[in-house]
Amino acid sequence: MSIAVRRATVQDAAAYARIMGDPGVYPGLMQMPYTSEELWRARLVENSAPGKTDLPLAAELDGAVVGAAGLHPAGISPRRRHVLLLGISVLPEAQGHGVGSALMAALCDYADRWAGVLRIELGVYTDNARAIGLYKKFGFEIEGTLRGYAMRDGQFADTFAMARLHPNQPRIGGA
Ligand SMILES: CC(C)(COP(=O)(O)OP(=O)(O)OC[C@H]1O[C@@H](n2cnc3c(N)ncnc32)[C@H](O)[C@@H]1OP(=O)(O)O)[C@@H](O)C(=O)NCCC(=O)NCCS
């Protein structure tokens, strides 16, 4: 099986809607039911506007888009410019083949080597063992528990706040 990771474009709106609208995916995210291609087209257009620093990625497994992931600014305050927020999702039928790992490797490389980021943050439901395992594999640590953080399928669900600090903070290079 071949995995390719690339920047997502507006042409990926249908694939994004398929992934984020999958009942095996959106309960694990902060997404809502009844998403649509139009909604994702608008978001992808917005993300690619000049000056935007969001990084939306798409992952292809044997040529079909099965994964989506991204890094996003943590807010507008200049004091949080060293932080990016991470999101990731893979279609259920494509999980367990390394697509999530390929996306995480690309996001961490981008943050560490190109974006000058110190800290990557994310939230994950405390019972999402697969995602927590994936994040730990890439150096993320649990920093705390947020009780009743989000409504999920009729219940207020707890989440972990996880973060990864740059493993080898850059210095001034050259002679
Ligand atoms: C989390 C998710 C992105 C993982 O994607 P994936 O393509 O299955 O990931 P991979 O195949 O690369 O597996 C990644 C790692 O997950 C971990 N993992 C997998 N199953 C696990 C389990 N049952 N328990 C603990 N860790 C597990 C392992 O560390 C594994 O790496 P390894 O195979 O090298 O040991 C995917 O399950 C998903 O999209 N879930 C639904 C949406 C979601 O919950 N997103 C996260 C929101 S915070």
Ligand as a Chemical Component Dictionary entry (heavy atoms), coordinates in Angstrom:
data_LIG
# 
_chem_comp.id                   LIG 
_chem_comp.type                 NON-POLYMER 
_chem_comp.pdbx_formal_charge   0 
_chem_comp.three_letter_code    LIG 
# 
loop_
_chem_comp_atom.comp_id 
_chem_comp_atom.atom_id 
_chem_comp_atom.alt_atom_id 
_chem_comp_atom.type_symbol 
_chem_comp_atom.charge 
_chem_comp_atom.model_Cartn_x 
_chem_comp_atom.model_Cartn_y 
_chem_comp_atom.model_Cartn_z 
_chem_comp_atom.pdbx_ordinal 
LIG C1  C1  C 0 -6.536  8.461  15.460 1  
LIG C2  C2  C 0 -6.403  8.156  13.979 2  
LIG C3  C3  C 0 -6.082  9.437  13.222 3  
LIG C4  C4  C 0 -5.244  7.138  13.765 4  
LIG O1  O1  O 0 -5.071  6.934  12.378 5  
LIG P1  P1  P 0 -4.486  5.559  11.780 6  
LIG O2  O2  O 0 -4.323  5.737  10.324 7  
LIG O3  O3  O 0 -5.295  4.411  12.256 8  
LIG O4  O4  O 0 -3.058  5.544  12.477 9  
LIG P2  P2  P 0 -1.871  4.498  12.248 10 
LIG O5  O5  O 0 -2.315  3.333  11.420 11 
LIG O6  O6  O 0 -0.689  5.274  11.759 12 
LIG O7  O7  O 0 -1.604  3.954  13.724 13 
LIG C5  C5  C 0 -1.030  4.806  14.574 14 
LIG C6  C6  C 0 -0.714  4.370  15.961 15 
LIG O8  O8  O 0 -1.886  4.391  16.762 16 
LIG C7  C7  C 0 -1.605  3.648  17.912 17 
LIG N1  N1  N 0 -2.690  2.730  18.081 18 
LIG C8  C8  C 0 -3.444  2.117  17.140 19 
LIG N2  N2  N 0 -4.404  1.383  17.731 20 
LIG C9  C9  C 0 -4.255  1.551  19.055 21 
LIG C10 C10 C 0 -4.954  1.077  20.195 22 
LIG N3  N3  N 0 -6.015  0.263  20.074 23 
LIG N4  N4  N 0 -4.536  1.491  21.405 24 
LIG C11 C11 C 0 -3.465  2.309  21.557 25 
LIG N5  N5  N 0 -2.782  2.800  20.500 26 
LIG C12 C12 C 0 -3.167  2.414  19.282 27 
LIG C13 C13 C 0 -0.270  2.977  17.720 28 
LIG O9  O9  O 0 0.729   3.772  18.338 29 
LIG C14 C14 C 0 -0.103  3.036  16.204 30 
LIG O10 O10 O 0 1.203   3.056  15.799 31 
LIG P3  P3  P 0 1.976   1.644  15.495 32 
LIG O11 O11 O 0 1.124   0.903  14.522 33 
LIG O12 O12 O 0 3.281   2.079  14.925 34 
LIG O13 O13 O 0 2.093   0.958  16.818 35 
LIG C15 C15 C 0 -7.695  7.483  13.438 36 
LIG O14 O14 O 0 -7.986  6.390  14.263 37 
LIG C16 C16 C 0 -8.906  8.393  13.368 38 
LIG O15 O15 O 0 -9.012  9.189  12.449 39 
LIG N6  N6  N 0 -9.870  8.245  14.289 40 
LIG C17 C17 C 0 -11.154 8.962  14.207 41 
LIG C18 C18 C 0 -10.992 10.468 14.357 42 
LIG C19 C19 C 0 -10.237 10.789 15.616 43 
LIG O16 O16 O 0 -10.527 10.280 16.683 44 
LIG N7  N7  N 0 -9.244  11.693 15.453 45 
LIG C20 C20 C 0 -8.433  12.153 16.582 46 
LIG C21 C21 C 0 -9.093  13.302 17.222 47 
LIG S1  S1  S 0 -8.218  13.906 18.663 48 
# 
loop_
_chem_comp_bond.comp_id 
_chem_comp_bond.atom_id_1 
_chem_comp_bond.atom_id_2 
_chem_comp_bond.value_order 
_chem_comp_bond.pdbx_ordinal 
LIG C1  C2  SING 1  
LIG C2  C3  SING 2  
LIG C2  C4  SING 3  
LIG C2  C15 SING 4  
LIG C4  O1  SING 5  
LIG O1  P1  SING 6  
LIG P1  O2  DOUB 7  
LIG P1  O3  SING 8  
LIG P1  O4  SING 9  
LIG O4  P2  SING 10 
LIG P2  O5  DOUB 11 
LIG P2  O6  SING 12 
LIG P2  O7  SING 13 
LIG O7  C5  SING 14 
LIG C5  C6  SING 15 
LIG C6  O8  SING 16 
LIG C6  C14 SING 17 
LIG O8  C7  SING 18 
LIG C7  N1  SING 19 
LIG C7  C13 SING 20 
LIG N1  C8  SING 21 
LIG N1  C12 SING 22 
LIG C8  N2  DOUB 23 
LIG N2  C9  SING 24 
LIG C9  C10 SING 25 
LIG C9  C12 DOUB 26 
LIG C10 N3  SING 27 
LIG C10 N4  DOUB 28 
LIG N4  C11 SING 29 
LIG C11 N5  DOUB 30 
LIG N5  C12 SING 31 
LIG C13 O9  SING 32 
LIG C13 C14 SING 33 
LIG C14 O10 SING 34 
LIG O10 P3  SING 35 
LIG P3  O11 DOUB 36 
LIG P3  O12 SING 37 
LIG P3  O13 SING 38 
LIG C15 O14 SING 39 
LIG C15 C16 SING 40 
LIG C16 O15 DOUB 41 
LIG C16 N6  SING 42 
LIG N6  C17 SING 43 
LIG C17 C18 SING 44 
LIG C18 C19 SING 45 
LIG C19 O16 DOUB 46 
LIG C19 N7  SING 47 
LIG N7  C20 SING 48 
LIG C20 C21 SING 49 
LIG C21 S1  SING 50 
# 
